[in-house]
Amino acid sequence: QVQLVESGGGLVQPGGSLRLSCVASGFIFNFYHMSWYRQAPGNERELVATITSAGAITYYVDSVKGRFTISRDNAKNTVYLQMNVLKPEDTAVYFCNAQHRWNINNKYWGQGTQVTVSS
């Protein structure tokens, strides 16, 4: 049974930090590129960051460059998103995504974790 379980969300003040984690099970983790997406109320889901299956390449949406860092530990089947200097516009539900490195139609989603940035 495939599972992606996110954790680490919560309420934080502007300028603060959070670290999201996503633990994967039920598939061969190091065959999959891992991404974090987010969706704010009334908005479409957007890609925030991606890390390739071996961790060699990362991608970030412009709005989070220099503030967020994606990383993975293939030994622990876990992907992380370190979020620093958080802004109110970062408020959203954050979703973990796994996409097979060769078959783009083979993908999985987590249930999401809420991040709220507010004073």
C-alpha positions as CSV (number, residue, x, y, z in Angstrom):
1,Q,0.0,0.0,0.0
2,V,1.5,3.3,-1.1
3,Q,1.6,6.1,1.5
4,L,3.0,9.6,1.6
5,V,2.6,11.0,5.1
6,E,3.4,14.7,5.6
7,S,4.1,16.4,8.9
8,G,5.6,19.6,10.3
9,G,2.9,22.1,9.3
10,G,1.5,24.6,11.7
11,L,1.1,28.3,12.6
12,V,4.1,30.5,12.5
13,Q,4.8,34.2,12.6
14,P,6.1,36.1,9.5
15,G,9.9,35.6,9.3
16,G,9.7,32.3,11.1
17,S,10.7,28.8,10.0
18,L,9.1,25.4,9.6
19,R,10.4,22.1,8.4
20,L,8.0,19.8,6.5
21,S,8.7,16.1,6.3
22,C,7.1,13.4,4.0
23,V,7.7,9.8,4.8
24,A,7.0,7.4,1.9
25,S,6.2,3.7,1.9
26,G,4.9,1.1,-0.5
27,F,7.1,1.9,-3.4
28,I,10.8,2.1,-4.3
29,F,11.6,5.6,-3.0
30,N,14.8,6.2,-4.9
31,F,13.1,5.5,-8.3
32,Y,11.0,8.6,-7.8
33,H,11.5,12.3,-8.1
34,M,10.0,14.1,-5.1
35,S,8.2,17.4,-5.0
36,W,6.3,19.7,-2.7
37,Y,3.2,21.5,-4.0
38,R,1.0,23.9,-2.3
39,Q,-2.6,25.1,-2.7
40,A,-4.0,28.2,-1.1
41,P,-7.8,28.8,-0.9
42,G,-9.2,29.8,-4.2
43,N,-5.9,29.1,-6.0
44,E,-4.7,26.3,-8.2
45,R,-2.1,23.8,-6.8
46,E,1.4,25.0,-7.6
47,L,4.7,23.4,-7.7
48,V,7.0,24.7,-5.0
49,A,10.2,22.6,-5.2
50,T,11.4,19.3,-6.8
51,I,14.4,17.1,-6.1
52,T,15.5,14.3,-8.5
53,S,15.6,10.7,-7.5
54,A,19.3,10.7,-6.6
55,G,19.1,14.2,-5.1
56,A,21.5,15.6,-7.6
57,I,19.2,18.3,-9.0
58,T,16.7,20.7,-7.4
59,Y,14.2,23.1,-8.7
60,Y,12.3,26.0,-6.9
61,V,9.6,28.3,-8.0
62,D,10.9,31.9,-8.1
63,S,8.8,33.0,-5.1
64,V,10.6,30.7,-2.7
65,K,14.2,30.7,-4.1
66,G,16.7,31.6,-1.3
67,R,14.1,30.9,1.4
68,F,13.1,27.2,1.0
69,T,15.4,24.1,0.7
70,I,14.2,20.7,-0.5
71,S,16.3,17.6,0.5
72,R,15.8,13.9,0.7
73,D,17.2,11.0,2.7
74,N,16.8,7.8,0.6
75,A,17.8,5.6,3.5
76,K,14.8,6.9,5.4
77,N,12.4,7.2,2.5
78,T,11.9,10.8,3.5
79,V,11.8,14.2,1.7
80,Y,12.0,17.5,3.6
81,L,11.2,21.1,2.9
82,Q,13.0,23.6,5.1
83,M,11.1,26.9,4.9
84,N,12.7,30.0,6.3
85,V,11.7,33.7,6.3
86,L,8.1,32.7,5.9
87,K,5.7,35.2,4.5
88,P,1.9,35.4,4.8
89,E,1.6,34.5,1.1
90,D,3.2,31.1,1.9
91,T,0.0,30.2,3.7
92,A,-1.4,27.1,2.0
93,V,-1.8,23.3,2.3
94,Y,1.4,21.7,1.3
95,F,1.4,18.4,-0.5
96,C,4.1,15.8,-1.0
97,N,4.3,14.3,-4.5
98,A,6.2,11.3,-5.9
99,Q,6.7,10.9,-9.6
100,H,8.5,7.9,-11.2
101,R,11.7,9.0,-12.9
102,W,10.8,7.3,-16.2
103,N,7.0,7.0,-16.2
104,I,5.5,10.5,-15.6
105,N,2.0,8.9,-15.3
106,N,3.1,6.9,-12.2
107,K,2.7,9.4,-9.4
108,Y,1.4,9.6,-5.8
109,W,0.1,12.3,-3.5
110,G,0.1,12.8,0.2
111,Q,-2.9,14.1,2.1
112,G,-1.4,17.6,2.8
113,T,-0.3,19.6,5.8
114,Q,-1.5,23.1,6.6
115,V,1.0,25.9,6.9
116,T,-0.3,29.2,8.2
117,V,1.9,32.3,8.4
118,S,0.3,35.0,10.5
119,S,1.0,37.4,13.3
